[in-house]
Amino acid sequence: MEERESSTSHTYLPGTASLVQEIDKRLLVVLRDGRTLIGYLRSVDQFANLLMQHTVERIHVGKQFGDIPRGIYLIRGENVALCGEIDPELEGRQELERVSIDEILEAQRVVTEKREEKRKRREQLLRSRGMRPLDHTDYDI
């Protein structure tokens, strides 16, 4: 039987071993709680725990974003929802406006307050109609 030659020069590594190929690359990591971290991957283990250097936490609000410096950051593997390399060419073409840390935190606070007000109004409406609103303790996450 004839063996086919792969069109790529990389060998596929199963599981967390494939992260070894990403060491020293700039990665974007989305955590299960929704936070976004960007930094250089320096180490990974068999549990997919990630050690990142020069890490920033990027906060997006609308078409604005801000970066909070976090430095060296250890991410437990089970908290990673998404992980990928950042293409520097595409990053430079983004249509988002970079703002200061204070500005993005204030924008985030405003959005969070509006979301909480909406949740409270919905809860009041349901109670006025004789219904009990669900909260996060009513079901397993």
N, CA and C of each residue as an Amber inpcrd file, in Angstrom:
protein
   423
   0.8380000  -1.1700000   0.0000000   0.0000000   0.0000000   0.0000000
   0.8890000   1.2400000   0.0000000   0.5000000   2.2290000  -0.7270000
   1.2900000   3.4440000  -0.8890000   0.9730000   4.4470000   0.2260000
   2.0260000   5.0170000   0.8380000   1.8350000   6.0230000   1.8800000
   1.7470000   7.3920000   1.2400000   0.7890000   8.1990000   1.7320000
   0.6650000   9.5530000   1.2230000   1.4950000  10.4950000   2.0660000
   2.0580000  11.4830000   1.4110000   2.8480000  12.4910000   2.1120000
   1.9150000  13.6140000   2.5450000   2.0290000  14.0210000   3.7860000
   1.1770000  15.0820000   4.3210000   1.5200000  16.4100000   3.6570000
   0.4740000  17.2200000   3.4210000   0.7010000  18.5270000   2.8080000
   1.2370000  19.5400000   3.8130000   1.1510000  19.2070000   5.1110000
   1.7130000  20.1000000   6.1210000   2.9420000  19.4610000   6.7270000
   3.8130000  20.3080000   7.2370000   5.0480000  19.7940000   7.8060000
   4.8850000  19.4450000   9.2810000   3.7280000  19.7880000   9.8770000
   3.5060000  19.5160000  11.2860000   2.8880000  18.1450000  11.4880000
   3.2960000  17.4840000  12.5270000   2.7240000  16.2150000  12.9080000
   1.6440000  16.4910000  13.9360000   0.4970000  15.8560000  13.7850000
  -0.6000000  16.0490000  14.7380000  -0.2620000  15.3500000  16.0390000
  -0.3750000  16.0920000  17.1290000  -0.1770000  15.5310000  18.4570000
  -1.5290000  15.5010000  19.1530000  -1.9240000  14.3510000  19.6880000
  -3.2450000  14.2630000  20.3230000  -3.2760000  14.9530000  21.6880000
  -4.4630000  15.4180000  22.0700000  -4.6720000  15.9650000  23.4030000
  -3.8460000  17.1960000  23.6960000  -3.4700000  17.3260000  24.9680000
  -2.7440000  18.5210000  25.4030000  -1.3410000  18.5960000  24.8180000
  -0.8330000  17.4990000  24.2830000   0.5030000  17.5180000  23.6890000
   0.5600000  18.4790000  22.5020000  -0.5820000  18.7170000  21.8650000
  -0.5900000  19.6340000  20.7200000  -0.3080000  21.0690000  21.1610000
  -0.5140000  21.3850000  22.4340000  -0.2120000  22.7220000  22.9370000
   1.2840000  23.0020000  22.9790000   2.0920000  21.9560000  22.9750000
   3.5460000  22.1250000  22.9900000   3.9910000  22.9300000  21.7690000
   3.3040000  22.7520000  20.6450000   3.6420000  23.4900000  19.4260000
   3.3470000  24.9810000  19.5600000   2.5670000  25.3700000  20.5510000
   2.1830000  26.7690000  20.7370000   3.0950000  27.5170000  21.7090000
   4.0650000  26.8250000  22.3110000   4.9550000  27.4680000  23.2770000
   5.7180000  28.6010000  22.6030000   5.8480000  29.7060000  23.3140000
   6.4970000  30.9490000  22.8760000   5.6980000  31.7210000  21.8280000
   4.4500000  31.3290000  21.6060000   3.5830000  32.0760000  20.6970000
   2.6060000  32.9060000  21.5280000   2.1250000  33.9790000  20.9130000
   1.1600000  34.8430000  21.5830000  -0.2240000  34.2330000  21.3870000
  -0.8860000  33.9400000  22.5180000  -2.1820000  33.2770000  22.4740000
  -3.2720000  34.1340000  23.0870000  -4.4840000  33.9110000  22.6160000
  -5.6800000  34.4460000  23.2300000  -6.3800000  33.2740000  23.8930000
  -6.7090000  33.4210000  25.1670000  -7.3780000  32.3560000  25.9200000
  -8.6770000  32.9140000  26.4840000  -9.7950000  32.2630000  26.1610000
 -11.0800000  32.6270000  26.7390000 -11.3790000  31.6150000  27.8370000
 -11.6530000  32.1250000  29.0350000 -11.9330000  31.2630000  30.1780000
 -13.4240000  30.9550000  30.2650000 -13.7530000  29.9290000  31.0300000
 -15.1590000  29.5400000  31.1770000 -16.0140000  30.6430000  31.7700000
 -15.4190000  31.5260000  32.5740000 -16.1960000  32.6120000  33.1730000
 -16.3260000  33.8090000  32.2360000 -15.7890000  33.7060000  31.0030000
 -15.9440000  34.7550000  30.0050000 -14.7770000  35.7120000  29.8940000
 -13.8370000  35.6570000  30.8210000 -12.6860000  36.5570000  30.7310000
 -11.8090000  36.1770000  29.5450000 -11.1360000  37.1790000  28.9830000
 -10.2250000  36.9790000  27.8560000  -8.8250000  37.3820000  28.2820000
  -7.8780000  36.4590000  28.1250000  -6.4840000  36.7170000  28.4720000
  -5.6370000  36.5950000  27.2130000  -4.6400000  37.4780000  27.0990000
  -3.7150000  37.4370000  25.9710000  -2.3040000  37.4850000  26.5280000
  -1.4610000  36.5640000  26.0740000  -0.0850000  36.5410000  26.5380000
   0.7160000  35.4850000  25.7930000   1.9720000  35.3550000  26.1950000
   2.8650000  34.3830000  25.5710000   2.8500000  33.0920000  26.3680000
   2.5560000  31.9800000  25.6910000   2.5500000  30.6760000  26.3460000
   3.9840000  30.2640000  26.6300000   4.2930000  30.0030000  27.8870000
   5.6470000  29.6090000  28.2710000   5.7480000  28.1460000  28.6730000
   4.6510000  27.5860000  29.1870000   4.7060000  26.1820000  29.5990000
   3.2920000  25.6020000  29.6300000   3.2190000  24.3000000  29.4720000
   1.9590000  23.5730000  29.5170000   2.2440000  22.2030000  30.1360000
   1.2790000  21.6300000  30.8440000   1.4770000  20.2930000  31.3970000
   0.4030000  19.3280000  30.8900000   0.4090000  18.1090000  31.4260000
  -0.4990000  17.0670000  30.9480000  -1.9590000  17.3680000  31.2560000
  -2.2380000  18.3310000  32.1420000  -3.6120000  18.7030000  32.4830000
  -4.0660000  19.9350000  31.6980000  -3.2580000  20.3840000  30.7630000
  -3.5050000  21.5750000  29.9480000  -3.4810000  22.8490000  30.7880000
  -2.8110000  22.8100000  31.9330000  -2.5680000  24.0360000  32.6770000
  -1.6110000  24.8800000  31.8470000  -1.8870000  26.1730000  31.7450000
  -1.0910000  27.0540000  30.8950000  -0.3640000  28.0850000  31.7480000
   0.9130000  28.2680000  31.4900000   1.6670000  29.3310000  32.1280000
   1.9090000  30.3960000  31.0690000   1.3470000  31.5790000  31.3200000
   1.4270000  32.6750000  30.3500000   2.3020000  33.7930000  30.9220000
   3.0310000  34.4610000  30.0490000   3.8860000  35.5750000  30.4450000
   3.4510000  36.8200000  29.6690000   3.6960000  38.0040000  30.2670000
   3.2790000  39.2830000  29.6740000   1.7830000  39.2400000  29.3510000
   1.0190000  38.7290000  30.3000000  -0.4120000  38.5320000  30.1110000
  -1.1820000  39.8200000  30.3920000  -2.2040000  40.0410000  29.5750000
  -3.1540000  41.1220000  29.8260000  -4.5550000  40.5240000  29.8100000
  -5.4340000  41.1040000  30.6180000  -6.8430000  40.7410000  30.5620000
  -7.5120000  41.7750000  29.6790000  -8.0950000  41.3280000  28.5840000
  -8.7250000  42.2480000  27.6380000 -10.2250000  42.2930000  27.9210000
 -10.7210000  43.5130000  28.1010000 -12.1450000  43.7130000  28.3600000
 -12.7420000  44.4210000  27.1610000 -13.8320000  43.8450000  26.6240000
 -14.5320000  44.4190000  25.4750000 -15.8800000  44.9690000  25.9410000
 -16.1760000  46.1700000  25.5210000 -17.4990000  46.7560000  25.7440000
 -17.8670000  47.4780000  24.4520000 -18.8500000  46.9470000  23.7600000
 -19.2220000  47.5250000  22.4700000 -18.0600000  47.4490000  21.5050000
 -17.7050000  48.5850000  20.9320000 -16.5910000  48.6420000  19.9670000
 -15.3070000  49.1500000  20.6160000 -15.2600000  49.1020000  21.9440000
 -14.0720000  49.5370000  22.6690000 -13.4640000  48.3640000  23.4250000
 -12.1530000  48.4850000  23.6970000 -11.4970000  47.4900000  24.5250000
 -10.3920000  48.1500000  25.3290000 -10.0560000  47.4970000  26.4280000
  -8.9560000  47.9460000  27.2670000  -8.2150000  46.7420000  27.8020000
  -6.9300000  46.8940000  28.0280000  -6.0950000  45.8060000  28.5320000
  -5.6190000  46.1080000  29.9460000  -5.8200000  45.1540000  30.8410000
  -5.3310000  45.2710000  32.2090000  -4.1180000  44.3570000  32.3400000
  -2.9460000  44.8970000  32.6400000  -1.7450000  44.0530000  32.7640000
  -1.8890000  43.0620000  33.9200000  -1.5780000  41.7920000  33.6690000
  -1.6570000  40.7440000  34.6930000  -0.3140000  40.0540000  34.9190000
   0.6520000  40.2620000  34.0280000   1.9860000  39.6920000  34.2170000
   2.0360000  38.1970000  33.9460000   2.6840000  37.4630000  34.8530000
   2.7550000  36.0050000  34.7270000   1.4530000  35.4380000  35.2770000
   0.8250000  34.5460000  34.5170000  -0.5140000  34.0770000  34.8510000
  -0.5730000  32.5720000  34.6590000  -1.0130000  31.8620000  35.6750000
  -1.1930000  30.4110000  35.5920000  -2.6800000  30.1340000  35.4280000
  -3.0290000  29.4520000  34.3620000  -4.4270000  29.1530000  34.0600000
  -4.6540000  27.6580000  34.2150000  -5.5790000  27.3070000  35.0760000
  -5.9230000  25.8960000  35.2490000  -6.6130000  25.3930000  33.9810000
  -6.1660000  24.2690000  33.4750000  -6.6370000  23.7460000  32.2000000
  -8.1370000  23.5840000  32.1010000  -8.7810000  23.1830000  33.1920000
 -10.2350000  22.9600000  33.1420000 -11.0190000  24.2650000  32.9860000
 -10.3570000  25.4080000  33.1640000 -11.0350000  26.6940000  33.0150000
 -10.9220000  27.2760000  31.6140000 -10.1940000  26.6150000  30.7300000
 -10.0030000  27.1120000  29.3660000 -11.1900000  26.6900000  28.5040000
 -11.8590000  27.6920000  27.9140000 -12.9620000  27.4080000  27.0000000
 -12.4770000  27.4280000  25.5540000 -11.5200000  28.3270000  25.2640000
 -11.0270000  28.4890000  23.9090000  -9.6040000  29.0110000  23.9710000
  -8.7690000  28.5390000  23.0530000  -7.3680000  28.9500000  23.0510000
  -6.8920000  28.9790000  21.6000000  -6.2320000  30.0730000  21.2160000
  -5.7420000  30.1430000  19.8530000  -4.6480000  31.1690000  19.6880000
  -3.8380000  30.9710000  18.6600000  -2.7340000  31.8850000  18.3730000
  -3.2720000  33.1650000  17.7540000  -2.6600000  34.2790000  18.1080000
  -3.0470000  35.5780000  17.5630000  -2.2050000  35.8640000  16.3330000
  -2.8760000  36.2110000  15.2430000  -2.1920000  36.5990000  14.0100000
  -1.9050000  38.0940000  14.0970000  -0.6270000  38.5010000  14.1810000
  -0.3130000  39.9240000  14.3390000  -0.8320000  40.7950000  13.1930000
  -0.8900000  40.2660000  11.9910000  -1.3940000  41.0360000  10.8510000
  -2.8770000  41.3520000  11.0060000  -3.6440000  40.3550000  11.4370000
  -5.0780000  40.5710000  11.6090000  -5.3710000  41.4370000  12.8290000
  -4.5550000  41.3220000  13.8560000  -4.7760000  42.1100000  15.0640000
  -4.6510000  43.6010000  14.7690000  -3.7480000  43.9600000  13.8940000
  -3.5600000  45.3620000  13.5490000  -4.7090000  45.9450000  12.7440000
  -5.5370000  45.1000000  12.1490000  -6.6430000  45.5620000  11.3050000
  -7.9870000  45.5680000  12.0300000  -7.9670000  45.4030000  13.3430000
  -9.2420000  45.3510000  14.0660000  -9.9540000  46.6940000  14.0470000
 -11.2660000  46.6520000  14.1380000 -12.0790000  47.8620000  14.0610000
 -12.5060000  48.3350000  15.4490000 -11.7730000  47.9410000  16.4720000
 -12.0940000  48.3320000  17.8390000 -11.2010000  49.4830000  18.2710000
 -11.7270000  50.2890000  19.1780000 -10.9820000  51.4270000  19.7020000
 -10.3700000  51.0640000  21.0510000  -9.0600000  51.2620000  21.1860000
  -8.3840000  51.0150000  22.4630000  -8.6200000  52.2270000  23.3650000
  -9.0510000  51.9430000  24.6160000  -9.2700000  53.0050000  25.5930000
  -8.4790000  52.6740000  26.8560000  -8.4050000  53.6370000  27.7610000
  -7.6480000  53.4340000  29.0010000  -8.3490000  52.4110000  29.9050000
  -7.6110000  51.9190000  30.8690000  -8.1580000  50.9520000  31.8200000
  -9.3490000  51.5600000  32.5560000  -9.1960000  52.7960000  33.0140000
 -10.2830000  53.4530000  33.7470000 -11.5410000  53.5770000  32.8890000
 -11.3720000  53.9430000  31.6190000 -12.5260000  54.1110000  30.7280000
 -13.2370000  52.7830000  30.4890000 -12.4850000  51.7160000  30.2550000
 -13.1270000  50.4350000  29.9560000 -13.7830000  49.8570000  31.2060000
 -13.1640000  50.0510000  32.3710000 -13.7790000  49.5610000  33.6110000
 -15.0720000  50.3140000  33.9140000 -15.1000000  51.6100000  33.6340000
 -16.3260000  52.4010000  33.8340000 -17.4080000  51.9370000  32.8570000
 -17.0460000  51.7220000  31.6010000 -18.0050000  51.2420000  30.6080000
 -18.5450000  49.8690000  31.0110000 -17.6720000  49.0100000  31.5180000
 -18.0900000  47.6800000  31.9670000 -19.0450000  47.7920000  33.1600000
 -18.7480000  48.7100000  34.0740000 -19.6070000  48.9070000  35.2470000
 -21.0030000  49.3630000  34.8180000 -21.0770000  50.2820000  33.8690000
 -22.3640000  50.7830000  33.3780000 -23.1750000  49.6480000  32.7540000
 -22.5300000  48.8390000  31.9110000 -23.2100000  47.7150000  31.2650000
 -23.6980000  46.7120000  32.3080000 -22.8780000  46.4270000  33.3030000
 -23.2560000  45.4840000  34.3590000 -24.4470000  46.0150000  35.1570000
 -24.4340000  47.3140000  35.4760000 -25.5610000  47.9110000  36.2110000
 -26.8520000  47.8280000  35.4060000 -26.7820000  48.1190000  34.1020000
 -27.9740000  48.0280000  33.2500000 -28.5060000  46.6080000  33.1970000
 -27.5940000  45.6390000  33.0920000 -27.9880000  44.2270000  33.0550000
 -28.6720000  43.8240000  34.3630000 -28.1430000  44.3050000  35.4870000
 -28.7220000  43.9930000  36.7930000 -30.0970000  44.6420000  36.9550000
 -30.2490000  45.8870000  36.4990000 -31.5550000  46.5570000  36.5450000
 -32.5850000  45.7980000  35.7200000 -32.1830000  45.3410000  34.5390000
 -33.0850000  44.5850000  33.6720000 -33.5030000  43.2750000  34.3430000
 -32.5390000  42.6080000  34.9870000 -32.8430000  41.3510000  35.6850000
 -33.8360000  41.5950000  36.8200000 -33.6440000  42.6880000  37.5770000
 -34.5490000  43.0100000  38.6890000 -35.9540000  43.3410000  38.1880000
 -36.0420000  44.0970000  37.0760000 -37.3630000  44.4110000  36.5110000
 -38.0850000  43.1470000  36.0700000 -37.3500000  42.2490000  35.4470000
 -37.9330000  40.9830000  34.9940000 -38.4210000  40.1640000  36.1880000
 -37.5980000  40.1260000  37.2370000 -37.9490000  39.3980000  38.4500000
 -39.2260000  39.9800000  39.0740000 -39.3320000  41.3140000  39.1350000
 -40.5270000  41.9690000  39.6840000 -41.7600000  41.6400000  38.8490000
 -41.6100000  41.6830000  37.5380000 -42.7210000  41.3700000  36.6520000
 -43.2090000  39.9440000  36.8700000 -42.2900000  39.0020000  36.9490000
 -42.6780000  37.6040000  37.1690000 -43.3880000  37.4490000  38.5140000
 -42.8610000  38.0760000  39.5550000 -43.4880000  37.9820000  40.8810000
 -44.8800000  38.6020000  40.8800000 -45.0550000  39.7170000  40.1460000
 -46.3690000  40.3600000  40.0940000 -47.3970000  39.4790000  39.4000000
 -46.9440000  38.5480000  38.6030000 -47.8290000  37.6080000  37.9040000
 -47.9160000  36.2680000  38.6180000 -47.3750000  36.2210000  39.8550000
 -47.4770000  35.0090000  40.6630000 -46.4760000  33.9230000  40.3060000
 -45.4060000  34.2910000  39.6430000 -44.3900000  33.3090000  39.2480000
 -43.1310000  33.5390000  40.0620000 -42.3990000  32.4710000  40.2570000
 -41.1340000  32.5710000  40.9800000 -40.0020000  32.5520000  39.9580000
 -39.2080000  33.6320000  39.9180000 -38.0900000  33.6490000  38.9540000
 -37.0130000  32.6440000  39.3510000 -36.4050000  32.0540000  38.3420000
 -35.2870000  31.1440000  38.5850000 -34.0450000  31.9430000  38.9040000
 -33.2160000  31.4230000  39.7810000 -31.8850000  32.0030000  39.9540000
 -30.8690000  30.8750000  39.7830000 -29.6080000  31.2230000  39.8260000
 -28.5680000  30.2410000  39.5240000 -28.5170000  29.1000000  40.5340000
 -29.1550000  29.2550000  41.7020000 -29.1430000  28.1660000  42.6880000
 -30.2090000  27.1280000  42.3920000 -31.1340000  27.4230000  41.4350000
 -32.2120000  26.4920000  41.1120000 -31.7770000  25.3660000  40.1740000
 -30.5990000  25.4780000  39.6040000 -30.1100000  24.4520000  38.6900000
 -28.6030000  24.4010000  38.7410000 -28.0710000  23.2740000  38.3470000
 -26.6220000  23.0950000  38.3420000 -26.0400000  23.7120000  37.0940000
 -24.9140000  24.3830000  37.2990000 -24.2190000  24.9900000  36.1560000
 -23.0810000  24.0780000  35.7600000
